[in-house]
Amino acid sequence: MFLSTLHDTNAFSFGAGGNLTARCAAIEEELHYLPNFSGTNIVVTVEGGCVVLSGTVETRQDLYRAINVASDIAGAGNVIFRVQHEPVLVS
């Protein structure tokens, strides 16, 4: 991961509750640097002590990539995922 230094370690920890604003910024940056990521309108916010992702992606792969990034940075129990998979139809 591009921002792998933001993970909790023995040397540094966000602590209970942590700085969710920093985690939101880290998630946004990480998603921005994913190669060929279709979720250009993903919004990351804080809501009730959780990180909330909303928006759309074009592929299921990108849906899972966004889930993994958010879970790795904020912790799986701290993420509300409202991203929709909306494939582009080619005629």
PDB file of N, CA, C and O in Angstrom:
ATOM      1  N   MET A   1       0.820  -1.179   0.000  1.00  0.00           N
ATOM      2  CA  MET A   1       0.000   0.000   0.000  1.00  0.00           C
ATOM      3  C   MET A   1       0.867   1.246   0.000  1.00  0.00           C
ATOM      4  O   MET A   1       1.936   1.278   0.609  1.00  0.00           O
ATOM      5  N   PHE A   2       0.404   2.236  -0.669  1.00  0.00           N
ATOM      6  CA  PHE A   2       1.127   3.498  -0.765  1.00  0.00           C
ATOM      7  C   PHE A   2       1.332   4.125   0.614  1.00  0.00           C
ATOM      8  O   PHE A   2       2.423   4.608   0.916  1.00  0.00           O
ATOM      9  N   LEU A   3       0.311   4.120   1.437  1.00  0.00           N
ATOM     10  CA  LEU A   3       0.388   4.768   2.745  1.00  0.00           C
ATOM     11  C   LEU A   3       0.500   3.745   3.872  1.00  0.00           C
ATOM     12  O   LEU A   3      -0.116   3.919   4.923  1.00  0.00           O
ATOM     13  N   SER A   4       1.272   2.689   3.669  1.00  0.00           N
ATOM     14  CA  SER A   4       1.341   1.608   4.641  1.00  0.00           C
ATOM     15  C   SER A   4       1.876   2.057   5.991  1.00  0.00           C
ATOM     16  O   SER A   4       1.681   1.354   6.982  1.00  0.00           O
ATOM     17  N   THR A   5       2.538   3.193   6.064  1.00  0.00           N
ATOM     18  CA  THR A   5       3.057   3.667   7.343  1.00  0.00           C
ATOM     19  C   THR A   5       1.955   4.178   8.255  1.00  0.00           C
ATOM     20  O   THR A   5       2.221   4.483   9.417  1.00  0.00           O
ATOM     21  N   LEU A   6       0.720   4.281   7.762  1.00  0.00           N
ATOM     22  CA  LEU A   6      -0.374   4.752   8.612  1.00  0.00           C
ATOM     23  C   LEU A   6      -1.034   3.622   9.398  1.00  0.00           C
ATOM     24  O   LEU A   6      -1.950   3.867  10.183  1.00  0.00           O
ATOM     25  N   HIS A   7      -0.577   2.393   9.192  1.00  0.00           N
ATOM     26  CA  HIS A   7      -1.143   1.276   9.943  1.00  0.00           C
ATOM     27  C   HIS A   7      -0.678   1.333  11.390  1.00  0.00           C
ATOM     28  O   HIS A   7       0.420   1.810  11.675  1.00  0.00           O
ATOM     29  N   ASP A   8      -1.516   0.845  12.306  1.00  0.00           N
ATOM     30  CA  ASP A   8      -1.145   0.782  13.709  1.00  0.00           C
ATOM     31  C   ASP A   8       0.038  -0.162  13.879  1.00  0.00           C
ATOM     32  O   ASP A   8       0.052  -1.252  13.306  1.00  0.00           O
ATOM     33  N   THR A   9       1.026   0.249  14.661  1.00  0.00           N
ATOM     34  CA  THR A   9       2.184  -0.584  14.956  1.00  0.00           C
ATOM     35  C   THR A   9       2.518  -0.412  16.419  1.00  0.00           C
ATOM     36  O   THR A   9       1.876   0.370  17.121  1.00  0.00           O
ATOM     37  N   ASN A  10       3.526  -1.143  16.887  1.00  0.00           N
ATOM     38  CA  ASN A  10       3.968  -0.977  18.268  1.00  0.00           C
ATOM     39  C   ASN A  10       4.575   0.398  18.489  1.00  0.00           C
ATOM     40  O   ASN A  10       4.498   0.940  19.592  1.00  0.00           O
ATOM     41  N   ALA A  11       5.185   0.973  17.441  1.00  0.00           N
ATOM     42  CA  ALA A  11       5.841   2.263  17.582  1.00  0.00           C
ATOM     43  C   ALA A  11       4.852   3.426  17.578  1.00  0.00           C
ATOM     44  O   ALA A  11       5.108   4.469  18.180  1.00  0.00           O
ATOM     45  N   PHE A  12       3.740   3.244  16.909  1.00  0.00           N
ATOM     46  CA  PHE A  12       2.768   4.326  16.813  1.00  0.00           C
ATOM     47  C   PHE A  12       1.382   3.719  16.704  1.00  0.00           C
ATOM     48  O   PHE A  12       1.181   2.730  15.999  1.00  0.00           O
ATOM     49  N   SER A  13       0.433   4.313  17.400  1.00  0.00           N
ATOM     50  CA  SER A  13      -0.932   3.818  17.331  1.00  0.00           C
ATOM     51  C   SER A  13      -1.887   4.995  17.339  1.00  0.00           C
ATOM     52  O   SER A  13      -1.653   5.994  18.020  1.00  0.00           O
ATOM     53  N   PHE A  14      -2.965   4.871  16.577  1.00  0.00           N
ATOM     54  CA  PHE A  14      -3.979   5.912  16.580  1.00  0.00           C
ATOM     55  C   PHE A  14      -4.726   5.924  17.907  1.00  0.00           C
ATOM     56  O   PHE A  14      -5.332   6.936  18.259  1.00  0.00           O
ATOM     57  N   GLY A  15      -4.696   4.832  18.643  1.00  0.00           N
ATOM     58  CA  GLY A  15      -5.388   4.742  19.914  1.00  0.00           C
ATOM     59  C   GLY A  15      -6.867   4.500  19.722  1.00  0.00           C
ATOM     60  O   GLY A  15      -7.372   4.514  18.600  1.00  0.00           O
ATOM     61  N   ALA A  16      -7.555   4.277  20.824  1.00  0.00           N
ATOM     62  CA  ALA A  16      -8.988   4.025  20.767  1.00  0.00           C
ATOM     63  C   ALA A  16      -9.694   5.242  20.194  1.00  0.00           C
ATOM     64  O   ALA A  16      -9.517   6.355  20.689  1.00  0.00           O
ATOM     65  N   GLY A  17     -10.478   5.041  19.176  1.00  0.00           N
ATOM     66  CA  GLY A  17     -11.175   6.147  18.544  1.00  0.00           C
ATOM     67  C   GLY A  17     -10.338   6.798  17.466  1.00  0.00           C
ATOM     68  O   GLY A  17     -10.850   7.158  16.406  1.00  0.00           O
ATOM     69  N   GLY A  18      -9.062   6.949  17.732  1.00  0.00           N
ATOM     70  CA  GLY A  18      -8.124   7.466  16.752  1.00  0.00           C
ATOM     71  C   GLY A  18      -8.582   8.742  16.069  1.00  0.00           C
ATOM     72  O   GLY A  18      -9.658   9.267  16.356  1.00  0.00           O
ATOM     73  N   ASN A  19      -7.774   9.218  15.188  1.00  0.00           N
ATOM     74  CA  ASN A  19      -8.117  10.394  14.418  1.00  0.00           C
ATOM     75  C   ASN A  19      -8.768   9.940  13.117  1.00  0.00           C
ATOM     76  O   ASN A  19      -8.080   9.651  12.137  1.00  0.00           O
ATOM     77  N   LEU A  20     -10.078   9.881  13.114  1.00  0.00           N
ATOM     78  CA  LEU A  20     -10.803   9.389  11.943  1.00  0.00           C
ATOM     79  C   LEU A  20     -10.641  10.298  10.734  1.00  0.00           C
ATOM     80  O   LEU A  20     -10.703   9.834   9.596  1.00  0.00           O
ATOM     81  N   THR A  21     -10.436  11.578  10.970  1.00  0.00           N
ATOM     82  CA  THR A  21     -10.213  12.492   9.853  1.00  0.00           C
ATOM     83  C   THR A  21      -8.932  12.120   9.116  1.00  0.00           C
ATOM     84  O   THR A  21      -8.890  12.151   7.886  1.00  0.00           O
ATOM     85  N   ALA A  22      -7.892  11.769   9.861  1.00  0.00           N
ATOM     86  CA  ALA A  22      -6.633  11.347   9.242  1.00  0.00           C
ATOM     87  C   ALA A  22      -6.822  10.044   8.489  1.00  0.00           C
ATOM     88  O   ALA A  22      -6.259   9.863   7.410  1.00  0.00           O
ATOM     89  N   ARG A  23      -7.603   9.141   9.042  1.00  0.00           N
ATOM     90  CA  ARG A  23      -7.857   7.872   8.361  1.00  0.00           C
ATOM     91  C   ARG A  23      -8.646   8.092   7.072  1.00  0.00           C
ATOM     92  O   ARG A  23      -8.389   7.429   6.066  1.00  0.00           O
ATOM     93  N   CYS A  24      -9.602   9.016   7.097  1.00  0.00           N
ATOM     94  CA  CYS A  24     -10.355   9.350   5.872  1.00  0.00           C
ATOM     95  C   CYS A  24      -9.415   9.867   4.801  1.00  0.00           C
ATOM     96  O   CYS A  24      -9.495   9.454   3.644  1.00  0.00           O
ATOM     97  N   ALA A  25      -8.531  10.763   5.180  1.00  0.00           N
ATOM     98  CA  ALA A  25      -7.572  11.315   4.224  1.00  0.00           C
ATOM     99  C   ALA A  25      -6.667  10.220   3.678  1.00  0.00           C
ATOM    100  O   ALA A  25      -6.357  10.203   2.487  1.00  0.00           O
ATOM    101  N   ALA A  26      -6.242   9.306   4.544  1.00  0.00           N
ATOM    102  CA  ALA A  26      -5.381   8.207   4.100  1.00  0.00           C
ATOM    103  C   ALA A  26      -6.107   7.302   3.115  1.00  0.00           C
ATOM    104  O   ALA A  26      -5.520   6.864   2.125  1.00  0.00           O
ATOM    105  N   ILE A  27      -7.374   7.019   3.375  1.00  0.00           N
ATOM    106  CA  ILE A  27      -8.170   6.182   2.463  1.00  0.00           C
ATOM    107  C   ILE A  27      -8.341   6.877   1.119  1.00  0.00           C
ATOM    108  O   ILE A  27      -8.173   6.252   0.071  1.00  0.00           O
ATOM    109  N   GLU A  28      -8.669   8.152   1.142  1.00  0.00           N
ATOM    110  CA  GLU A  28      -8.824   8.908  -0.110  1.00  0.00           C
ATOM    111  C   GLU A  28      -7.539   8.891  -0.930  1.00  0.00           C
ATOM    112  O   GLU A  28      -7.580   8.681  -2.143  1.00  0.00           O
ATOM    113  N   GLU A  29      -6.406   9.109  -0.283  1.00  0.00           N
ATOM    114  CA  GLU A  29      -5.122   9.111  -0.984  1.00  0.00           C
ATOM    115  C   GLU A  29      -4.804   7.732  -1.550  1.00  0.00           C
ATOM    116  O   GLU A  29      -4.355   7.605  -2.689  1.00  0.00           O
ATOM    117  N   GLU A  30      -5.037   6.717  -0.755  1.00  0.00           N
ATOM    118  CA  GLU A  30      -4.754   5.355  -1.212  1.00  0.00           C
ATOM    119  C   GLU A  30      -5.607   5.002  -2.432  1.00  0.00           C
ATOM    120  O   GLU A  30      -5.101   4.421  -3.392  1.00  0.00           O
ATOM    121  N   LEU A  31      -6.883   5.344  -2.400  1.00  0.00           N
ATOM    122  CA  LEU A  31      -7.756   5.076  -3.546  1.00  0.00           C
ATOM    123  C   LEU A  31      -7.310   5.862  -4.772  1.00  0.00           C
ATOM    124  O   LEU A  31      -7.395   5.372  -5.898  1.00  0.00           O
ATOM    125  N   HIS A  32      -6.839   7.073  -4.549  1.00  0.00           N
ATOM    126  CA  HIS A  32      -6.364   7.919  -5.650  1.00  0.00           C
ATOM    127  C   HIS A  32      -5.172   7.285  -6.374  1.00  0.00           C
ATOM    128  O   HIS A  32      -5.024   7.434  -7.587  1.00  0.00           O
ATOM    129  N   TYR A  33      -4.322   6.575  -5.619  1.00  0.00           N
ATOM    130  CA  TYR A  33      -3.115   6.003  -6.204  1.00  0.00           C
ATOM    131  C   TYR A  33      -3.281   4.572  -6.709  1.00  0.00           C
ATOM    132  O   TYR A  33      -2.326   3.986  -7.218  1.00  0.00           O
ATOM    133  N   LEU A  34      -4.479   4.001  -6.576  1.00  0.00           N
ATOM    134  CA  LEU A  34      -4.690   2.661  -7.122  1.00  0.00           C
ATOM    135  C   LEU A  34      -4.661   2.726  -8.649  1.00  0.00           C
ATOM    136  O   LEU A  34      -5.354   3.551  -9.244  1.00  0.00           O
ATOM    137  N   PRO A  35      -3.872   1.872  -9.284  1.00  0.00           N
ATOM    138  CA  PRO A  35      -3.839   1.900 -10.752  1.00  0.00           C
ATOM    139  C   PRO A  35      -5.165   1.447 -11.353  1.00  0.00           C
ATOM    140  O   PRO A  35      -5.751   0.458 -10.913  1.00  0.00           O
ATOM    141  N   ASN A  36      -5.629   2.177 -12.358  1.00  0.00           N
ATOM    142  CA  ASN A  36      -6.850   1.832 -13.104  1.00  0.00           C
ATOM    143  C   ASN A  36      -8.087   1.709 -12.219  1.00  0.00           C
ATOM    144  O   ASN A  36      -8.950   0.871 -12.483  1.00  0.00           O
ATOM    145  N   PHE A  37      -8.184   2.520 -11.185  1.00  0.00           N
ATOM    146  CA  PHE A  37      -9.340   2.479 -10.282  1.00  0.00           C
ATOM    147  C   PHE A  37     -10.478   3.299 -10.877  1.00  0.00           C
ATOM    148  O   PHE A  37     -10.291   4.464 -11.225  1.00  0.00           O
ATOM    149  N   SER A  38     -11.664   2.689 -10.995  1.00  0.00           N
ATOM    150  CA  SER A  38     -12.798   3.343 -11.659  1.00  0.00           C
ATOM    151  C   SER A  38     -13.635   4.225 -10.729  1.00  0.00           C
ATOM    152  O   SER A  38     -14.549   4.907 -11.193  1.00  0.00           O
ATOM    153  N   GLY A  39     -13.348   4.224  -9.455  1.00  0.00           N
ATOM    154  CA  GLY A  39     -14.147   4.996  -8.507  1.00  0.00           C
ATOM    155  C   GLY A  39     -13.682   6.422  -8.379  1.00  0.00           C
ATOM    156  O   GLY A  39     -13.082   6.794  -7.371  1.00  0.00           O
ATOM    157  N   THR A  40     -13.949   7.221  -9.382  1.00  0.00           N
ATOM    158  CA  THR A  40     -13.482   8.605  -9.368  1.00  0.00           C
ATOM    159  C   THR A  40     -14.345   9.527  -8.513  1.00  0.00           C
ATOM    160  O   THR A  40     -13.941  10.653  -8.224  1.00  0.00           O
ATOM    161  N   ASN A  41     -15.529   9.065  -8.104  1.00  0.00           N
ATOM    162  CA  ASN A  41     -16.418   9.919  -7.301  1.00  0.00           C
ATOM    163  C   ASN A  41     -16.619   9.376  -5.889  1.00  0.00           C
ATOM    164  O   ASN A  41     -17.659   9.625  -5.279  1.00  0.00           O
ATOM    165  N   ILE A  42     -15.659   8.652  -5.369  1.00  0.00           N
ATOM    166  CA  ILE A  42     -15.756   8.106  -4.016  1.00  0.00           C
ATOM    167  C   ILE A  42     -15.552   9.233  -3.005  1.00  0.00           C
ATOM    168  O   ILE A  42     -14.591   9.997  -3.096  1.00  0.00           O
ATOM    169  N   VAL A  43     -16.466   9.327  -2.044  1.00  0.00           N
ATOM    170  CA  VAL A  43     -16.384  10.316  -0.975  1.00  0.00           C
ATOM    171  C   VAL A  43     -16.191   9.567   0.333  1.00  0.00           C
ATOM    172  O   VAL A  43     -16.903   8.603   0.616  1.00  0.00           O
ATOM    173  N   VAL A  44     -15.221  10.016   1.137  1.00  0.00           N
ATOM    174  CA  VAL A  44     -14.927   9.388   2.422  1.00  0.00           C
ATOM    175  C   VAL A  44     -15.227  10.409   3.515  1.00  0.00           C
ATOM    176  O   VAL A  44     -14.662  11.502   3.522  1.00  0.00           O
ATOM    177  N   THR A  45     -16.122  10.047   4.444  1.00  0.00           N
ATOM    178  CA  THR A  45     -16.522  10.952   5.522  1.00  0.00           C
ATOM    179  C   THR A  45     -16.510  10.206   6.852  1.00  0.00           C
ATOM    180  O   THR A  45     -16.319   8.990   6.894  1.00  0.00           O
ATOM    181  N   VAL A  46     -16.715  10.945   7.929  1.00  0.00           N
ATOM    182  CA  VAL A  46     -16.854  10.365   9.268  1.00  0.00           C
ATOM    183  C   VAL A  46     -18.297  10.503   9.691  1.00  0.00           C
ATOM    184  O   VAL A  46     -18.898  11.569   9.551  1.00  0.00           O
ATOM    185  N   GLU A  47     -18.854   9.418  10.211  1.00  0.00           N
ATOM    186  CA  GLU A  47     -20.248   9.434  10.659  1.00  0.00           C
ATOM    187  C   GLU A  47     -20.370   8.551  11.896  1.00  0.00           C
ATOM    188  O   GLU A  47     -20.198   7.335  11.816  1.00  0.00           O
ATOM    189  N   GLY A  48     -20.665   9.156  13.027  1.00  0.00           N
ATOM    190  CA  GLY A  48     -20.876   8.390  14.253  1.00  0.00           C
ATOM    191  C   GLY A  48     -19.709   7.511  14.666  1.00  0.00           C
ATOM    192  O   GLY A  48     -19.921   6.394  15.139  1.00  0.00           O
ATOM    193  N   GLY A  49     -18.504   7.980  14.501  1.00  0.00           N
ATOM    194  CA  GLY A  49     -17.342   7.199  14.904  1.00  0.00           C
ATOM    195  C   GLY A  49     -16.890   6.167  13.883  1.00  0.00           C
ATOM    196  O   GLY A  49     -16.015   5.351  14.172  1.00  0.00           O
ATOM    197  N   CYS A  50     -17.471   6.194  12.705  1.00  0.00           N
ATOM    198  CA  CYS A  50     -17.093   5.264  11.629  1.00  0.00           C
ATOM    199  C   CYS A  50     -16.673   6.042  10.391  1.00  0.00           C
ATOM    200  O   CYS A  50     -17.053   7.197  10.196  1.00  0.00           O
ATOM    201  N   VAL A  51     -15.887   5.385   9.570  1.00  0.00           N
ATOM    202  CA  VAL A  51     -15.512   5.926   8.271  1.00  0.00           C
ATOM    203  C   VAL A  51     -16.556   5.449   7.269  1.00  0.00           C
ATOM    204  O   VAL A  51     -16.854   4.257   7.203  1.00  0.00           O
ATOM    205  N   VAL A  52     -17.110   6.371   6.490  1.00  0.00           N
ATOM    206  CA  VAL A  52     -18.159   6.042   5.525  1.00  0.00           C
ATOM    207  C   VAL A  52     -17.639   6.315   4.116  1.00  0.00           C
ATOM    208  O   VAL A  52     -17.180   7.416   3.815  1.00  0.00           O
ATOM    209  N   LEU A  53     -17.717   5.293   3.254  1.00  0.00           N
ATOM    210  CA  LEU A  53     -17.375   5.455   1.841  1.00  0.00           C
ATOM    211  C   LEU A  53     -18.660   5.424   1.049  1.00  0.00           C
ATOM    212  O   LEU A  53     -19.497   4.545   1.253  1.00  0.00           O
ATOM    213  N   SER A  54     -18.828   6.381   0.141  1.00  0.00           N
ATOM    214  CA  SER A  54     -20.001   6.393  -0.734  1.00  0.00           C
ATOM    215  C   SER A  54     -19.563   6.804  -2.132  1.00  0.00           C
ATOM    216  O   SER A  54     -18.532   7.454  -2.309  1.00  0.00           O
ATOM    217  N   GLY A  55     -20.355   6.419  -3.112  1.00  0.00           N
ATOM    218  CA  GLY A  55     -20.054   6.718  -4.499  1.00  0.00           C
ATOM    219  C   GLY A  55     -20.305   5.504  -5.371  1.00  0.00           C
ATOM    220  O   GLY A  55     -21.076   4.619  -5.000  1.00  0.00           O
ATOM    221  N   THR A  56     -19.663   5.454  -6.526  1.00  0.00           N
ATOM    222  CA  THR A  56     -19.848   4.336  -7.453  1.00  0.00           C
ATOM    223  C   THR A  56     -18.504   3.893  -8.029  1.00  0.00           C
ATOM    224  O   THR A  56     -17.549   4.665  -8.109  1.00  0.00           O
ATOM    225  N   VAL A  57     -18.469   2.631  -8.422  1.00  0.00           N
ATOM    226  CA  VAL A  57     -17.338   2.073  -9.163  1.00  0.00           C
ATOM    227  C   VAL A  57     -17.901   1.304 -10.353  1.00  0.00           C
ATOM    228  O   VAL A  57     -19.058   0.884 -10.341  1.00  0.00           O
ATOM    229  N   GLU A  58     -17.079   1.126 -11.375  1.00  0.00           N
ATOM    230  CA  GLU A  58     -17.531   0.455 -12.586  1.00  0.00           C
ATOM    231  C   GLU A  58     -17.317  -1.057 -12.566  1.00  0.00           C
ATOM    232  O   GLU A  58     -18.000  -1.781 -13.292  1.00  0.00           O
ATOM    233  N   THR A  59     -16.385  -1.546 -11.752  1.00  0.00           N
ATOM    234  CA  THR A  59     -16.090  -2.975 -11.750  1.00  0.00           C
ATOM    235  C   THR A  59     -16.200  -3.555 -10.345  1.00  0.00           C
ATOM    236  O   THR A  59     -16.018  -2.857  -9.348  1.00  0.00           O
ATOM    237  N   ARG A  60     -16.502  -4.841 -10.293  1.00  0.00           N
ATOM    238  CA  ARG A  60     -16.540  -5.524  -8.988  1.00  0.00           C
ATOM    239  C   ARG A  60     -15.160  -5.554  -8.359  1.00  0.00           C
ATOM    240  O   ARG A  60     -15.025  -5.462  -7.139  1.00  0.00           O
ATOM    241  N   GLN A  61     -14.139  -5.683  -9.187  1.00  0.00           N
ATOM    242  CA  GLN A  61     -12.776  -5.676  -8.679  1.00  0.00           C
ATOM    243  C   GLN A  61     -12.500  -4.378  -7.923  1.00  0.00           C
ATOM    244  O   GLN A  61     -11.897  -4.406  -6.850  1.00  0.00           O
ATOM    245  N   ASP A  62     -12.930  -3.253  -8.465  1.00  0.00           N
ATOM    246  CA  ASP A  62     -12.727  -1.975  -7.791  1.00  0.00           C
ATOM    247  C   ASP A  62     -13.564  -1.864  -6.519  1.00  0.00           C
ATOM    248  O   ASP A  62     -13.152  -1.217  -5.557  1.00  0.00           O
ATOM    249  N   LEU A  63     -14.721  -2.484  -6.514  1.00  0.00           N
ATOM    250  CA  LEU A  63     -15.543  -2.524  -5.309  1.00  0.00           C
ATOM    251  C   LEU A  63     -14.772  -3.212  -4.179  1.00  0.00           C
ATOM    252  O   LEU A  63     -14.714  -2.705  -3.059  1.00  0.00           O
ATOM    253  N   TYR A  64     -14.185  -4.362  -4.482  1.00  0.00           N
ATOM    254  CA  TYR A  64     -13.424  -5.106  -3.478  1.00  0.00           C
ATOM    255  C   TYR A  64     -12.118  -4.397  -3.120  1.00  0.00           C
ATOM    256  O   TYR A  64     -11.674  -4.451  -1.973  1.00  0.00           O
ATOM    257  N   ARG A  65     -11.515  -3.745  -4.085  1.00  0.00           N
ATOM    258  CA  ARG A  65     -10.292  -2.993  -3.794  1.00  0.00           C
ATOM    259  C   ARG A  65     -10.577  -1.862  -2.803  1.00  0.00           C
ATOM    260  O   ARG A  65      -9.801  -1.641  -1.873  1.00  0.00           O
ATOM    261  N   ALA A  66     -11.679  -1.153  -2.999  1.00  0.00           N
ATOM    262  CA  ALA A  66     -12.049  -0.059  -2.088  1.00  0.00           C
ATOM    263  C   ALA A  66     -12.358  -0.600  -0.691  1.00  0.00           C
ATOM    264  O   ALA A  66     -11.963   0.000   0.309  1.00  0.00           O
ATOM    265  N   ILE A  67     -13.058  -1.724  -0.622  1.00  0.00           N
ATOM    266  CA  ILE A  67     -13.349  -2.346   0.676  1.00  0.00           C
ATOM    267  C   ILE A  67     -12.053  -2.693   1.393  1.00  0.00           C
ATOM    268  O   ILE A  67     -11.901  -2.411   2.581  1.00  0.00           O
ATOM    269  N   ASN A  68     -11.123  -3.304   0.674  1.00  0.00           N
ATOM    270  CA  ASN A  68      -9.857  -3.711   1.286  1.00  0.00           C
ATOM    271  C   ASN A  68      -9.040  -2.528   1.781  1.00  0.00           C
ATOM    272  O   ASN A  68      -8.482  -2.574   2.877  1.00  0.00           O
ATOM    273  N   VAL A  69      -8.966  -1.480   0.989  1.00  0.00           N
ATOM    274  CA  VAL A  69      -8.206  -0.290   1.395  1.00  0.00           C
ATOM    275  C   VAL A  69      -8.807   0.310   2.663  1.00  0.00           C
ATOM    276  O   VAL A  69      -8.089   0.583   3.625  1.00  0.00           O
ATOM    277  N   ALA A  70     -10.120   0.514   2.664  1.00  0.00           N
ATOM    278  CA  ALA A  70     -10.778   1.128   3.829  1.00  0.00           C
ATOM    279  C   ALA A  70     -10.631   0.251   5.068  1.00  0.00           C
ATOM    280  O   ALA A  70     -10.368   0.756   6.159  1.00  0.00           O
ATOM    281  N   SER A  71     -10.798  -1.046   4.907  1.00  0.00           N
ATOM    282  CA  SER A  71     -10.681  -1.964   6.042  1.00  0.00           C
ATOM    283  C   SER A  71      -9.257  -2.017   6.584  1.00  0.00           C
ATOM    284  O   SER A  71      -9.055  -2.069   7.797  1.00  0.00           O
ATOM    285  N   ASP A  72      -8.277  -2.004   5.694  1.00  0.00           N
ATOM    286  CA  ASP A  72      -6.883  -2.037   6.130  1.00  0.00           C
ATOM    287  C   ASP A  72      -6.501  -0.794   6.910  1.00  0.00           C
ATOM    288  O   ASP A  72      -5.736  -0.881   7.871  1.00  0.00           O
ATOM    289  N   ILE A  73      -7.014   0.351   6.520  1.00  0.00           N
ATOM    290  CA  ILE A  73      -6.624   1.608   7.165  1.00  0.00           C
ATOM    291  C   ILE A  73      -7.465   1.903   8.402  1.00  0.00           C
ATOM    292  O   ILE A  73      -6.918   2.292   9.434  1.00  0.00           O
ATOM    293  N   ALA A  74      -8.786   1.726   8.322  1.00  0.00           N
ATOM    294  CA  ALA A  74      -9.662   2.102   9.436  1.00  0.00           C
ATOM    295  C   ALA A  74     -10.077   0.924  10.300  1.00  0.00           C
ATOM    296  O   ALA A  74     -10.590   1.120  11.402  1.00  0.00           O
ATOM    297  N   GLY A  75      -9.866  -0.297   9.821  1.00  0.00           N
ATOM    298  CA  GLY A  75     -10.336  -1.484  10.542  1.00  0.00           C
ATOM    299  C   GLY A  75     -11.711  -1.865  10.033  1.00  0.00           C
ATOM    300  O   GLY A  75     -12.590  -1.017   9.882  1.00  0.00           O
ATOM    301  N   ALA A  76     -11.887  -3.152   9.770  1.00  0.00           N
ATOM    302  CA  ALA A  76     -13.125  -3.623   9.147  1.00  0.00           C
ATOM    303  C   ALA A  76     -14.370  -3.261   9.948  1.00  0.00           C
ATOM    304  O   ALA A  76     -15.421  -3.007   9.359  1.00  0.00           O
ATOM    305  N   GLY A  77     -14.280  -3.231  11.257  1.00  0.00           N
ATOM    306  CA  GLY A  77     -15.429  -2.905  12.096  1.00  0.00           C
ATOM    307  C   GLY A  77     -15.747  -1.425  12.162  1.00  0.00           C
ATOM    308  O   GLY A  77     -16.745  -1.028  12.763  1.00  0.00           O
ATOM    309  N   ASN A  78     -14.908  -0.610  11.551  1.00  0.00           N
ATOM    310  CA  ASN A  78     -15.079   0.843  11.605  1.00  0.00           C
ATOM    311  C   ASN A  78     -15.470   1.447  10.268  1.00  0.00           C
ATOM    312  O   ASN A  78     -15.404   2.665  10.101  1.00  0.00           O
ATOM    313  N   VAL A  79     -15.880   0.611   9.300  1.00  0.00           N
ATOM    314  CA  VAL A  79     -16.170   1.095   7.961  1.00  0.00           C
ATOM    315  C   VAL A  79     -17.630   0.826   7.601  1.00  0.00           C
ATOM    316  O   VAL A  79     -18.128  -0.288   7.759  1.00  0.00           O
ATOM    317  N   ILE A  80     -18.302   1.864   7.118  1.00  0.00           N
ATOM    318  CA  ILE A  80     -19.639   1.725   6.530  1.00  0.00           C
ATOM    319  C   ILE A  80     -19.442   1.929   5.036  1.00  0.00           C
ATOM    320  O   ILE A  80     -18.940   2.964   4.598  1.00  0.00           O
ATOM    321  N   PHE A  81     -19.843   0.932   4.263  1.00  0.00           N
ATOM    322  CA  PHE A  81     -19.538   0.934   2.831  1.00  0.00           C
ATOM    323  C   PHE A  81     -20.820   1.135   2.044  1.00  0.00           C
ATOM    324  O   PHE A  81     -21.673   0.249   1.992  1.00  0.00           O
ATOM    325  N   ARG A  82     -20.950   2.301   1.432  1.00  0.00           N
ATOM    326  CA  ARG A  82     -22.141   2.642   0.641  1.00  0.00           C
ATOM    327  C   ARG A  82     -21.800   2.839  -0.834  1.00  0.00           C
ATOM    328  O   ARG A  82     -22.486   3.573  -1.546  1.00  0.00           O
ATOM    329  N   VAL A  83     -20.758   2.191  -1.275  1.00  0.00           N
ATOM    330  CA  VAL A  83     -20.329   2.303  -2.668  1.00  0.00           C
ATOM    331  C   VAL A  83     -21.141   1.325  -3.505  1.00  0.00           C
ATOM    332  O   VAL A  83     -21.324   0.167  -3.129  1.00  0.00           O
ATOM    333  N   GLN A  84     -21.623   1.806  -4.642  1.00  0.00           N
ATOM    334  CA  GLN A  84     -22.441   0.997  -5.553  1.00  0.00           C
ATOM    335  C   GLN A  84     -21.621   0.563  -6.758  1.00  0.00           C
ATOM    336  O   GLN A  84     -20.759   1.294  -7.244  1.00  0.00           O
ATOM    337  N   HIS A  85     -21.908  -0.634  -7.223  1.00  0.00           N
ATOM    338  CA  HIS A  85     -21.292  -1.141  -8.456  1.00  0.00           C
ATOM    339  C   HIS A  85     -22.228  -0.812  -9.605  1.00  0.00           C
ATOM    340  O   HIS A  85     -23.334  -1.346  -9.686  1.00  0.00           O
ATOM    341  N   GLU A  86     -21.784   0.069 -10.494  1.00  0.00           N
ATOM    342  CA  GLU A  86     -22.580   0.470 -11.656  1.00  0.00           C
ATOM    343  C   GLU A  86     -21.732   0.286 -12.906  1.00  0.00           C
ATOM    344  O   GLU A  86     -21.020   1.202 -13.316  1.00  0.00           O
ATOM    345  N   PRO A  87     -21.807  -0.904 -13.517  1.00  0.00           N
ATOM    346  CA  PRO A  87     -20.987  -1.152 -14.700  1.00  0.00           C
ATOM    347  C   PRO A  87     -21.389  -0.257 -15.869  1.00  0.00           C
ATOM    348  O   PRO A  87     -22.554   0.110 -16.024  1.00  0.00           O
ATOM    349  N   VAL A  88     -20.406   0.079 -16.675  1.00  0.00           N
ATOM    350  CA  VAL A  88     -20.648   0.871 -17.874  1.00  0.00           C
ATOM    351  C   VAL A  88     -21.097  -0.086 -18.968  1.00  0.00           C
ATOM    352  O   VAL A  88     -20.418  -1.069 -19.265  1.00  0.00           O
ATOM    353  N   LEU A  89     -22.245   0.209 -19.564  1.00  0.00           N
ATOM    354  CA  LEU A  89     -22.764  -0.628 -20.638  1.00  0.00           C
ATOM    355  C   LEU A  89     -22.297  -0.081 -21.976  1.00  0.00           C
ATOM    356  O   LEU A  89     -22.500   1.091 -22.296  1.00  0.00           O
ATOM    357  N   VAL A  90     -21.674  -0.946 -22.741  1.00  0.00           N
ATOM    358  CA  VAL A  90     -21.176  -0.559 -24.058  1.00  0.00           C
ATOM    359  C   VAL A  90     -22.135  -1.107 -25.098  1.00  0.00           C
ATOM    360  O   VAL A  90     -22.429  -2.302 -25.106  1.00  0.00           O
ATOM    361  N   SER A  91     -22.617  -0.252 -25.963  1.00  0.00           N
ATOM    362  CA  SER A  91     -23.584  -0.717 -26.972  1.00  0.00           C
ATOM    363  C   SER A  91     -22.923  -1.031 -28.286  1.00  0.00           C
ATOM    364  O   SER A  91     -23.595  -1.432 -29.235  1.00  0.00           O
TER     365      SER A  91
END
